Amino acid sequence: MDQQPSKPVQAPTADPMGTSVWAILALIFAFVMPLLGIIFGIIALVEIKNHPHLKGKGLAIAGIAIPPAVLLFVILVIVLLSKYGQVIN
């Protein structure tokens, strides 16, 4: 019996058209740790600019934009509650 040589097994490779991991992390951390969300979003935008095949620009932008928007919302709520809020006694 002749045995044919087997072909070498290749490890699976990352999807060349995948989403930037930094962009995904930016969106997640925008809610958990806002400063990291902004930092990861900036890193993702640089990575996407340097590697145009990567997706996730919108996620990176959202990771940058969400923390300041949440901060403004919280400040607005605090201001409105301090002006119009009633203390229940």
N, C-alpha and C positions, 0 to 999 in steps of 0.2 A: 504494500500500500504506500502510495506516494502522498505525502502530506504537503499541501501548498502552504507557503509562508503566509502568515496572517498579516493583514495590514495594521500598521501602528494606529493605536487609538488616540484620537485627538481630544484634548480637554475642550469642553464647551467654551466658546468665546462670548464676550459681551456683545449685545446687539449694537451694531455700528450706528444705528439710527435711534438709539435710546435717549432717554431723558437724563439730564444732568442730575447726579445724586445731590449735588450742592443745592440745586433748585428745589428738589423735594424737601431737603432738610430745612431750607429757608422758610418754606411754607409751614412746616410743622413747628419749627421753633419760633415763628412769628407769634404764635399763640402761647407757647410754653415759656420761652425766654426771649422776649422781644429783641434785645440787643444782639443775641446770636442770630436771630432771624434776619436782621438787617445785614450783619456781617456775612452770613452764608449767602444771602441774596446777591451781594456785591461780588463775592467770589464766583458765584454761578454765572453772573452776567459776563465777567471776564473770561471764564472758561468757555462759555457759549460763543463769545466773540472770537476766541482763538481756535475753536473747533466747531465750524459752522454746521457740521452734521448732527450735533447735539440739539435736542429739543429742550423746552422748559423755560424759555424766556419769560413767558407769562407768570409761571410759578415764582421765578426769581423776583420779578417786579412786585408781585403780590406779597412776597416775603419782606420786601423793603417797605411797601406802602401800608400794610396792615398795622404794624406797631404804632406809627404816629397817628393813624386814624383812630385807633382804640384809645390812645392817650388823650387826643382831643375830645373824644366822646366822654371819657371819664371826667375830664375837666369841666365840660359843659354840664354834665349831670350834677357835679358838686356845686358849681356856681348856681344852677337853677334851684337845687335843693336848699342851698343856703339863703337864697333870696325868697323863694316861694314855699319852702318846706315848712311844715308845722311840727312842733314838738308835741308829742302826745304825753300828757301827764295824768 
